[in-house]
Amino acid sequence: MIPSNPIRTGKPSWLRRKLPSGPEYEQIRSMIGKGQLHTVCQEANCPNQFECFSARTATFLILGATCTRNCRFCNIGDGQPGPLDPDEPRRVAEAADRMNLRYVVVTSVTRDDLEDGGAGHFAATIQALREKIPGVQVEVLIPDFQADESALETVLKARPDVLNHNMETVRRLYPGVRPQADYDRSLELLARVKTIDRSIPAKSGIMLGLGETEEEVRQTIADVYGTGCRMLTIGQYLQPTPQHLTVVDFIPPEEFERWRRFALDVGFEKVASGPFVRSSYHAGEMFTGSDG
């Protein structure tokens, strides 16, 4: 069971930061609004959205803004989604072009109501970005597509530069944190990336602070490495609203650094680990840089 009350109350000093502001932030917010687009930055109430918008970056959220699942850590609304918008890929590409992006992250809500889980829409968005922005690099953060291998193949055939799928938490906590997901199904998806197209790197991410033990974190990192995935992000879970899971523990920065070194020692090539790290935070730098 996940504890109902946090062990620590109030955010510690390392989670307090001055919010960036300025014309760049307002310009990006305006572009997204005028394009009738969604970003995971806004929908998920990401703590980095001010910094990212001010730096003229954003993670586009496609397939609408309503999820068919109800993960208890996520602030994106759940319910019955509307029909797909066939013009959305073009609008994403145009917005990315106006933002002068050369590395674009595209994610989505989970659409279990669609036969392909939205895989074709991902592929269309990748294609639209490549047609609009020559030389653009695209990272996709995908749902599990309910273990549909053909859906994964559809996305990989569109040739994203990085295929990201988050584990989110340790095996024991899945029923409480991700009740409609499955730990082994996510591992299987990551393993399939390498078997379908070895040239496309797989990436995954986990959150800390939900009540996991140190041994469970070690095992999850080892399990992800065993799929062939070599890029990993590790961040702090933060409760988006009082209706979501409470934070069991706030992990200090030195512990995140210890986990970064552990993952590198396991064999991961690139690891970003810290309280504010999210799966798409500084994604371009992680892909093109050293170990993050």
Residue pairs with C-beta under 8 A, 6 or more apart in sequence:
1 176
2 173
2 176
2 177
2 210
2 211
2 245
2 248
3 211
3 246
3 248
4 246
5 246
6 246
6 247
6 248
6 249
7 248
7 249
8 247
8 249
8 250
11 250
12 250
12 252
14 252
14 253
14 275
15 236
15 238
15 250
15 275
15 276
17 276
19 50
20 50
20 51
20 54
21 50
21 54
22 54
24 53
24 54
24 55
24 56
25 50
25 53
25 54
27 56
28 53
28 54
28 56
28 58
28 99
29 53
31 95
31 98
31 99
32 38
32 39
32 42
32 58
32 95
35 91
35 92
35 94
35 95
36 91
37 60
37 61
37 88
37 91
37 92
37 95
38 60
38 61
38 62
38 64
38 65
39 49
39 58
39 59
39 60
39 61
40 46
40 59
40 60
40 61
40 76
40 107
40 280
41 48
41 49
41 52
41 53
41 58
41 59
42 49
43 61
43 65
43 75
43 76
43 77
44 74
44 75
44 76
44 240
45 75
45 240
45 241
46 52
46 278
47 238
47 276
48 276
48 278
48 281
52 58
52 59
52 281
56 99
56 100
56 101
57 99
57 101
57 284
58 99
59 105
59 106
59 107
59 141
59 280
59 283
60 92
60 95
60 96
60 104
60 105
60 106
60 107
60 125
61 76
61 107
61 108
61 109
62 88
62 89
62 92
62 106
62 107
62 108
62 118
62 121
62 122
62 125
63 81
63 84
63 88
63 108
63 109
63 111
63 114
63 118
63 121
64 81
64 82
64 84
64 85
64 109
64 111
65 76
65 77
65 109
66 76
66 77
66 78
66 79
66 80
66 81
66 82
66 109
67 74
67 76
67 77
67 78
67 79
67 81
67 109
67 110
67 111
68 78
68 79
68 80
68 81
68 109
68 110
68 111
68 112
68 113
69 78
69 110
69 112
69 178
69 180
69 181
70 78
70 179
70 180
71 168
71 177
71 178
71 179
71 180
71 181
72 176
72 177
72 178
72 179
72 244
72 245
73 168
73 169
73 177
73 178
73 207
73 210
73 237
73 240
73 244
73 245
74 240
74 244
75 240
75 241
75 244
76 109
80 113
81 109
81 111
81 113
84 114
84 118
84 121
88 121
88 125
89 121
89 124
89 125
89 127
89 128
89 129
90 128
92 104
92 106
92 125
92 128
92 129
93 125
93 128
93 129
93 131
93 132
93 133
94 132
96 104
96 129
96 132
96 133
96 136
97 132
97 133
101 133
101 136
102 133
102 135
102 136
102 137
102 284
103 136
103 137
103 138
103 139
103 283
103 284
103 287
103 288
104 129
104 133
104 136
104 137
104 138
104 139
105 138
105 139
105 140
105 141
105 280
105 283
106 122
106 125
106 126
106 129
106 138
106 139
106 140
106 141
107 140
107 141
107 142
107 164
107 280
108 118
108 121
108 122
108 141
108 142
108 143
109 143
110 117
110 143
110 144
110 180
111 117
111 118
111 143
112 146
112 180
116 145
116 148
116 150
116 151
116 154
117 143
117 145
117 146
117 148
117 151
118 143
119 142
119 145
119 148
119 150
119 151
119 152
119 154
119 155
120 154
122 140
122 142
122 154
122 155
122 158
123 154
123 155
123 157
123 158
126 138
126 140
126 155
126 158
126 159
126 160
127 158
129 136
129 138
130 136
130 138
137 161
137 284
137 287
138 160
138 161
138 162
139 160
139 161
139 162
139 163
139 164
139 203
139 280
139 283
139 284
139 287
140 155
140 160
140 162
140 163
140 164
141 164
141 165
141 166
141 279
141 280
142 152
142 155
142 163
142 164
142 165
143 165
144 165
144 181
144 182
144 185
144 186
144 189
145 151
145 152
145 189
146 185
147 185
147 188
147 189
149 192
149 196
152 189
152 192
152 193
152 196
153 196
155 163
156 163
156 193
156 196
156 197
156 200
159 200
160 200
161 200
161 201
161 287
162 200
162 201
162 202
162 203
162 231
162 283
162 287
163 193
163 200
163 201
163 202
163 203
164 202
164 203
164 204
164 205
164 231
164 279
164 280
165 186
165 189
165 190
165 202
165 203
165 204
166 186
166 204
166 205
166 206
166 279
167 183
167 186
167 187
167 204
167 205
167 206
167 220
167 223
167 224
168 177
168 178
168 181
168 205
168 206
168 207
169 177
169 178
169 206
169 207
169 210
169 212
169 220
170 206
170 212
170 213
170 216
170 217
170 219
170 220
171 183
171 216
171 219
171 220
171 223
172 212
172 216
173 210
173 211
173 212
174 181
174 182
174 183
176 245
177 210
177 245
186 204
187 223
187 224
187 226
187 227
190 202
190 204
190 224
190 227
190 228
190 229
191 226
191 227
191 228
193 200
193 202
193 227
193 228
193 229
194 202
194 227
194 228
201 229
201 230
201 231
201 287
202 227
202 228
202 229
202 230
202 231
203 229
203 231
203 232
203 233
203 279
204 224
204 229
204 231
204 232
204 233
204 279
205 232
205 233
205 234
205 235
205 278
205 279
206 217
206 220
206 221
206 224
206 232
206 233
206 234
206 235
207 234
207 235
207 236
207 237
208 217
208 234
208 235
208 236
208 237
208 249
208 251
208 255
208 256
208 259
209 236
209 237
209 238
209 247
209 248
209 249
209 250
209 251
210 237
210 245
210 247
210 248
211 248
211 249
212 220
217 259
218 262
221 232
221 259
221 262
221 263
221 266
221 268
222 266
224 232
225 263
225 266
225 267
225 268
229 268
230 267
230 268
230 269
230 270
231 268
231 269
231 270
231 271
231 286
231 287
232 263
232 268
232 270
232 271
232 272
232 273
233 271
233 272
233 273
233 277
233 278
233 279
233 281
233 286
233 292
234 256
234 259
234 260
234 263
234 271
234 272
234 273
234 274
234 277
235 273
235 274
235 275
235 276
235 277
235 278
235 279
235 281
236 250
236 251
236 256
236 274
236 275
236 276
236 277
237 245
237 247
238 247
239 245
239 246
239 247
250 275
251 275
253 274
253 275
256 273
256 274
256 275
256 277
257 273
257 274
259 273
260 271
260 272
260 273
260 274
260 291
260 292
263 271
263 273
264 271
264 291
268 291
269 291
270 286
270 287
270 289
270 290
270 291
270 292
271 291
271 292
272 281
272 282
272 286
272 292
273 292
282 292
285 292
286 292
